[in-house]
Amino acid sequence: MKRKRYFWQPELSISIIYWSVTFIILFYGLILTLEKTHPYLKGNVFLGVFILFALVGLHRYLFLEKSGIKVRYSRLWKHETILREHIDYLILCKDGIVIQRKGLSGTSFHFAMTKKRKAAFIKDFATFYPEIQVKEINEKISRS
């Protein structure tokens, strides 16, 4: 089976703050660029920073593998693997999924996804890990 990327975003408030700052950089760069009639270094630098922020913000994704779920974060050096045996259950929410970890730490991972991406992830999750329980709640991730 081909490895698919399932893109995700963090909690809604964090996403709004991140993308607002990113677009503020874009608009400031456009303002600086449009003030001059010739190429302007400061405006181009800000547009380059915007492109960098946009690419980094879109770098969040999941991989399903037989051993576990690989999670990539927007920080390029940070990645994590949630091993199959450490997953207690998966919770389906209105706007994403929550993966609950077993053990004393009991940490949970919140991943906001679009409806289509969430449906594809759930379908593939059920084929990869049929022994893991999938629960469904009718509220948003930010409420839990």
N, C-alpha and C positions, 0 to 999 in steps of 0.2 A: 504494500500500500504506500502511495506517495505521501510524503510528509506535507501536511498543510499548516499554514500559519493562521492562527485565529487572533486577529487584532483585538485589543482591549484598551480601555481607558480606566484611570482610577476613579475614585468617588467623584460625583458630579461637581462638588464645590472646588475640589482641587483642579479638575479639568477646566472649569470656567476661569479660574485664576490664571492657570498656565497659558491657555489660549488667548486670554485677554492681553496678557503681557506680550505674547508673541505678536499679536496684531497691532498693538501699540508701537512696537518696534518697526513693523511694516509701514504704518502710516507716517511715523516720524521720518523714516527713510524716504518715503515718497514726497513728503513736504520738502525735505532738503534737496531732493533731486529736481523737483519742479520749480524751485526758486531760481535756479541757474539755467542758462541756455546751452551751456557746454557741460561735458562730463564733470561731475563733482565727486571728489574722493569720499567725503563724509557720507553723502547720500548712498553711494555704492557700498560703502562699508556697512551701513545699517541694513541695506537690502540683503547683503551677504549674511549678516547676523540673523535676519529673519529667516532666510532659507535654512540656515543651520538649526535654529530653534524648531522650525516646522519639521525637518527631517528627524530630529531627536525626539520630538513629541509623537511622531508616528512609528517609533521604533519598538513600541510595546506589543509583544505577541506571545502566544503559547504554542508549543509543539506537543502533540500526543505521541508517546513512545511506549513500547511494551514495559520498560522499567519504571516509567513515571511521566509526569508532566513537566516539561522544561518551560520555565517562565523567564522571558526577557523583559527587562525594564528599560526606561528611557535613558538611564545612565548606561553607556555602552559597556562598561566594565562589570556591571552588576547583572548576574543571572542566577537562577535558583532552580533546583530540581526537586519537585515534590514526589517522593517515591511512592509507588503504588501501594505498598504495605502501610504507609503512613497516612493515607487518605481514609478518613472515617466515613464521610458521606458528602454528597454534592447537593447544594440547595439552589433551586431555580427561583429567581426573582423576576419581577416585571422587566427590569432594565439590565439584567446580567446574571452572573452566577457567583456563588460563594462556595469555596472548597474548604471544608472543615478538616483539620488535621487531628490525628489521634494523639493520645498520650497526655502527659502533664502539661505541656505547653498549650495544647488545644488552640493554637493560633488558627485564624481563618484568613483566607485570601479572598478579597473582593475584586471582581473583574466586571466592569460595565461593558456590555456589548450591544450591538444592534440586534434586532430580532432575527434577521436572516443568519447572521454569524452565530448567534446563540443556538439556533435550531440545528445548524450544521455541526456545531461543537457537541451538542447533546447527542445527536445521532452517532457521531464517531466515538464519543465517550462511552456510550452503551456497548458498542462493538469492541472497543479496546478493553474496557473494565466492566464486564457484566456482573461481577460479584459486588461492586460498590453500589450502595443504595443511593437513589436519587429522590430527594424530597422537593416539594413545590410549595412555596408560600406566595401569597398574593400581596406583596408589598415591595417597595423599592429598596435597593441596596442601602441607600443613605438612611433609611429608617431603622435598619437592624444594628 
